[in-house]
């Protein structure tokens, strides 16, 4: 059963090495996105799940074990996230980096805890899928709203050690790639299957919202993209799985949306479960809208 969920974006620039010399002082808007993502992932661990499933778009539907690694080599950055040969698509690579920042996984001695927890999560190492995303050449100044909600400020994710790491690494982890162009029904079905994998499942959906402004002219307003992003943000804030389930896959290419499939997997996992949501961040520092949200199961009466 789904007991917690989170939505985070997957820009390569969340990983400090991709920023080059700017890593020590990242742009304020990017730092805000990273802080919100750290808060959302920390909330997943705080829900004490049996397993965290990280879902992200890629070339096809594939499942990977906790030891799977990813990299930024396709973007000209010689960075591997994880202990082995990179096999994860970008979405899951950034997802793994977020788990490492929260102390749920570490670079060294990363066990596949699925077997230990009695869960059937086969580890696979397929060929690296093709990625069509581009690193922005520079930060673009766009008007973007960041939603402020109560909660503690969270630092940029980084290495953690000691009791915090030891206490969180007893959570099983599985990475689930979903085809970026998967039909809504297939995504919802996959979500229900994942939610049934353990008594307490937390799901991290990795995906960016509209990127069409970045592909065209970030300085020119795009009303269709703005309306889409605002509606998705409202659905995430309300934990409205039914609304997310109705997202039209045909708009993925038109508006350059990378997160729709992962969001609908989350919607499928939440079927029949009362959730409450918080929108932690909405920002578009590079002409791509990044949404961060946190869902938790409503207390039973």
Helices and strands as residue ranges (DSSP letters): E 2-8, G 12-14, G 16-25, H 28-46, E 51-58, E 62-64, E 69-71, G 73-75, E 80-81, E 86-88, H 90-101, H 163-168, E 172-179, H 184-195, E 201-206, H 212-215, H 223-237, H 241-245, H 250-255, H 260-269, E 275-283, E 290-297
